[in-house]
Amino acid sequence: MSDAEDRKIITLARSARARSGVPQGAAVRDETGRTYVATAVDLPSLRLSALRTAVAMAASSGAASLEAAALVTDADTTEVAAEDLAAVRDLGGAGTPVLLAGPEGDLRATIAAS
């Protein structure tokens, strides 16, 4: 996919994060180009990271695969949690890129969901 489409999911993840006032926002793009945007779910009986929530939204909406994922975080890191990568890999495959960005949308790393 194009850089413009990757920037779009980073922007969507940033917007979700800012709108909710939370440390992380995520977005994924499925094989048809549809996007799913999420923040973390933190209920007494259910806890999901922002990225796992976005993957779950795509899967529950009928997505067959993922083209890319984005995670925007205020944490000073260049790593994505193993559980998040596993969720992306489960739906998108091992080569699916996960774009990790800072709060301003600055791309810190592109990590394959392997």
C-alpha positions as CSV (number, residue, x, y, z in Angstrom):
1,M,0.0,0.0,0.0
2,S,1.0,3.6,-0.3
3,D,2.6,5.9,2.2
4,A,-0.6,8.0,2.1
5,E,-2.7,5.1,3.2
6,D,-0.2,4.2,6.0
7,R,-0.3,7.9,7.1
8,K,-4.1,7.7,7.1
9,I,-4.2,4.8,9.7
10,I,-1.6,6.6,11.8
11,T,-3.7,9.7,11.7
12,L,-6.8,7.7,12.7
13,A,-5.0,6.1,15.6
14,R,-3.8,9.5,16.7
15,S,-7.3,10.9,16.6
16,A,-8.7,8.0,18.6
17,R,-6.0,8.4,21.2
18,A,-6.5,12.2,21.5
19,R,-10.3,12.0,21.5
20,S,-10.3,9.5,24.4
21,G,-7.4,11.0,26.3
22,V,-5.6,7.7,26.6
23,P,-2.0,6.6,26.1
24,Q,-2.6,4.5,23.0
25,G,-4.7,4.5,19.9
26,A,-4.7,2.0,17.1
27,A,-6.1,1.5,13.6
28,V,-6.0,-1.4,11.1
29,R,-6.7,-1.6,7.4
30,D,-8.3,-4.7,6.0
31,E,-7.8,-6.3,2.6
32,T,-10.6,-4.2,1.1
33,G,-9.2,-0.9,2.4
34,R,-11.7,-0.5,5.3
35,T,-10.3,0.8,8.5
36,Y,-11.1,0.1,12.1
37,V,-10.0,2.4,14.9
38,A,-9.8,1.7,18.6
39,T,-8.4,2.4,22.0
40,A,-7.9,0.0,24.9
41,V,-10.8,-1.7,26.6
42,D,-10.4,-1.9,30.4
43,L,-13.4,-3.4,32.0
44,P,-13.4,-5.7,35.1
45,S,-14.1,-8.7,32.9
46,L,-12.4,-7.7,29.7
47,R,-9.0,-6.1,29.0
48,L,-7.7,-5.5,25.5
49,S,-5.0,-3.3,24.2
50,A,-5.8,-0.7,21.6
51,L,-4.3,-2.8,18.8
52,R,-6.0,-6.0,19.9
53,T,-9.3,-4.1,20.1
54,A,-8.8,-2.8,16.5
55,V,-8.0,-6.3,15.3
56,A,-11.1,-7.7,17.1
57,M,-13.3,-5.0,15.5
58,A,-12.0,-6.0,12.0
59,A,-12.5,-9.7,12.6
60,S,-16.0,-9.2,14.0
61,S,-16.8,-7.1,10.9
62,G,-15.9,-9.9,8.6
63,A,-12.4,-8.9,7.5
64,A,-10.6,-11.8,6.0
65,S,-7.1,-10.3,6.3
66,L,-5.2,-7.1,7.3
67,E,-2.9,-5.0,5.1
68,A,-1.4,-2.9,7.8
69,A,-1.8,-1.8,11.4
70,A,-0.8,1.3,13.3
71,L,-0.2,1.9,17.0
72,V,0.2,5.4,18.3
73,T,1.6,5.6,21.9
74,D,3.0,8.1,24.3
75,A,5.4,5.4,25.6
76,D,9.0,6.0,24.6
77,T,9.5,2.7,22.9
78,T,10.2,1.1,19.5
79,E,8.6,-2.2,20.5
80,V,5.1,-3.6,20.2
81,A,3.8,-6.1,22.8
82,A,4.1,-9.7,21.7
83,E,0.3,-10.2,22.3
84,D,-0.5,-7.3,19.9
85,L,1.8,-8.7,17.2
86,A,0.2,-12.1,17.6
87,A,-3.3,-10.7,17.1
88,V,-2.2,-8.8,13.9
89,R,-0.4,-12.0,12.7
90,D,-3.5,-14.1,13.4
91,L,-5.7,-12.1,11.0
92,G,-3.1,-10.5,8.6
93,G,-0.3,-13.0,8.5
94,A,3.4,-12.9,9.5
95,G,4.4,-10.2,7.1
96,T,1.7,-7.6,8.1
97,P,3.4,-4.3,8.9
98,V,2.7,-2.7,12.2
99,L,3.5,1.0,12.1
100,L,4.6,2.3,15.5
101,A,4.3,6.1,15.9
102,G,4.6,8.7,18.7
103,P,1.9,11.1,19.8
104,E,2.7,13.5,17.0
105,G,2.5,10.8,14.3
106,D,6.2,10.5,14.0
107,L,7.0,6.9,12.7
108,R,9.3,5.2,15.1
109,A,9.4,1.8,13.6
110,T,7.8,-0.6,11.2
111,I,7.6,-4.1,12.7
112,A,6.5,-7.2,10.8
113,A,3.9,-9.2,12.8
114,S,6.1,-12.3,12.7
